[in-house]
Structure formats: C-alpha cells, structure tokens
Amino acid sequence: MISRVLSTALVAGFLAACMASLLQFAWTTPLILKAETYERQASVTDLQPVIILTHVHETAPKGEAPKDEADEWKPAEGLPRTAFTALATLVSGVGYALVLLAVMLATGREPDGPTALRWAVGGFLAANLATAIGLPPELPGMGAADLAARQLWWAFTVTGTGLGLYLLTETRSRLLIALGLALIAAPHLVGAPQAHEAASKVPAALAAQFATRSLAIAFAFWVVLGLGLGWGWAQFSKQATAPAAVRG
C-alpha cells in the first residue's frame, strides 16, 4: 500500500508540476519580471534615504554587505531561477498529492478517477480560491502584512474550508452542514492581515492580472493532479494485483 501511494503521488505530482511550470513560464513569469522593474525603480527613487539609514544602523565593516543581505540567497536570473521555480512546484505537487491521497484513504474513499478529481477541485477551493479572497497572489513590490500572520491565516483558511467542504458534501445532518458553512466563513469574518494600500509599488491592473492568471494556473494544476491520482492509482493497483494473479 505504501509503495502504491508513493508511486501514485510521484506520478501525479510530476504531471501537475510540469503543466503548471509551463503555464507559469508563459503567463506569470513575464508579469513577475515586469513588476520587478517597478520595484527597482522605487528602490532607485528611495536610494538616498536608504543610504542614510544604512550609515546610521548598519555596523558591517567597510566594503562588506550588511549581514541580512549577505546571508540572503536567491537563484540567479534566467535558467537557474526557472529551474528552481520548477523544482519548488514539483515538490509542492508531490506534497499535495500525498496529502490528498492520505485524506481520501483515511476517510475510506477509493482514489478512482471521479473521486480523485472531485477531491482535487476541493483542494483548489480550499488552498487557492478561499485564501485568495483575503490574500490574493502577490507580485514583487506589492505591500504585504507580516509573514507569520499571513501564514497563520492561510493555514486557518485552508483547514476551515477543507473541513467545511467535507461536511457539506459528505454528511446529511443539518447541524453538520451548518457547522461546515460556519467553518468556511470563519476565516473571512476574522479577516486576513493586510498591508497599507500605499505600500504597493505595482499598478493595480498588473496585480489583478497576475492574481487571475495565478488562480487559473492553480485550477489547472489541481485538475491535472486529480486526474493523475486517479490514473496512477488504477495503474499501480493493476501492477500490485498482477503478481498475485500469476501466483494463483
């Protein structure tokens, strides 16, 4: 069973990551590069105040970069950056596939094609669409609230929406359905942590286009993930039963 789960997750995650990486390269990467030009322009405009603050607060020896900048690592522009993004997408795809499979099996659902696709759409609703209501996908240069607060709200929203969808679709009790609706609504009633609007250096139209395209890519990612899980589970199930049939 463990071998079948891992193999299915690897196949589904790989297929979904390949498709998402191609769409990201074509749809969102150009927007990210364009947003970075606005970020650099704003940095040039604010250069003098930054230099003054550096002289006042930084204690690094002359000729050395400040500690936080020196310790910060990021992939080089071009192919290394694209490859690193694709690798991160692959890891995320396999991780999501493992979680989705584990939840389906834990609730007694057979991960066949229709079931896996239905649960994958639920994953998109919980992990992407619901969270985007309060925290839409962000471009470089956009203002953002505290990272820890955003991560906490994201986890709260994903968990609440996932449980709420399960109660709405898998139960018939009115009380549980009401509880499911409350779980879905709770994160949005609390509200996501927000940055000051003036902190953004990116035009609103560009940010909206990036958010829309990111959600479209996420939806395609989850659909391919669900289809890959259903197909992979069936294929590896056949391979697992074939030796037993031969021995019989």
Long-range contacts (C-beta under 8 A, 24 or more apart in sequence): 3-236, 4-233, 4-236, 4-237, 4-240, 5-98, 5-101, 5-102, 5-105, 6-98, 7-232, 7-236, 8-97, 8-101, 8-111, 8-228, 8-229, 8-232, 8-233, 8-236, 9-94, 9-97, 9-98, 9-101, 9-229, 9-232, 10-94, 10-97, 11-228, 11-231, 11-232, 12-93, 12-97, 12-224, 12-225, 12-226, 12-227, 12-228, 12-229, 12-231, 12-232, 13-90, 13-92, 13-93, 13-94, 13-95, 13-96, 13-97, 13-98, 13-225, 13-228, 14-90, 14-93, 14-94, 14-228, 15-224, 15-225, 15-228, 16-93, 16-96, 16-97, 16-221, 16-222, 16-224, 16-225, 16-228, 17-86, 17-89, 17-90, 17-92, 17-93, 17-94, 17-221, 19-220, 19-221, 19-224, 20-89, 20-93, 20-217, 20-218, 20-220, 20-221, 20-224, 21-85, 21-86, 21-89, 21-90, 23-216, 23-217, 23-220, 24-85, 24-89, 24-217, 25-82, 27-213, 27-216, 27-217, 28-210, 28-213, 28-214, 28-217, 29-82, 31-139, 31-206, 31-209, 31-210, 31-213, 32-139, 32-140, 32-210, 34-206, 35-139, 35-140, 35-141, 35-142, 35-202, 35-206, 35-207, 35-210, 36-140, 36-141, 38-141, 38-201, 38-202, 38-203, 39-140, 39-141, 39-201, 39-202, 41-201, 42-141, 42-201, 93-221, 93-225, 96-123, 96-127, 96-222, 96-225, 97-225, 97-228, 97-229, 100-225, 100-226, 100-229, 101-229, 101-233, 107-166, 107-170, 111-229, 111-230, 111-233, 112-230, 112-233, 112-234, 113-227, 113-230, 113-231, 113-234, 114-230, 115-230, 116-226, 116-227, 116-229, 116-230, 116-233, 117-223, 117-226, 117-227, 117-230, 118-226, 119-226, 120-222, 120-223, 120-225, 120-226, 120-227, 120-229, 121-222, 121-223, 121-226, 122-162, 122-165, 122-166, 122-169, 123-162, 123-222, 123-225, 123-226, 124-218, 124-219, 124-221, 124-222, 124-223, 125-161, 125-165, 126-157, 126-158, 126-161, 126-162, 126-165, 127-158, 127-218, 128-215, 128-218, 128-219, 128-222, 129-215, 130-157, 130-158, 130-161, 130-184, 130-187, 131-157, 131-158, 132-211, 132-215, 133-188, 133-192, 134-187, 134-188, 134-191, 134-192, 135-192, 136-207, 136-211, 137-210, 137-211, 137-214, 137-215, 138-207, 139-202, 139-206, 139-207, 139-210, 140-202, 141-200, 141-201, 141-202, 142-195, 142-199, 142-200, 142-201, 142-202, 142-207, 143-195, 143-196, 143-197, 143-198, 143-199, 143-200, 144-195, 144-199, 145-192, 145-193, 145-194, 145-195, 146-193, 149-193, 150-192, 150-193, 153-187, 153-190, 153-192, 153-193, 156-186, 156-187, 156-190, 157-187, 157-188, 157-192, 160-184, 160-186, 160-187, 161-187
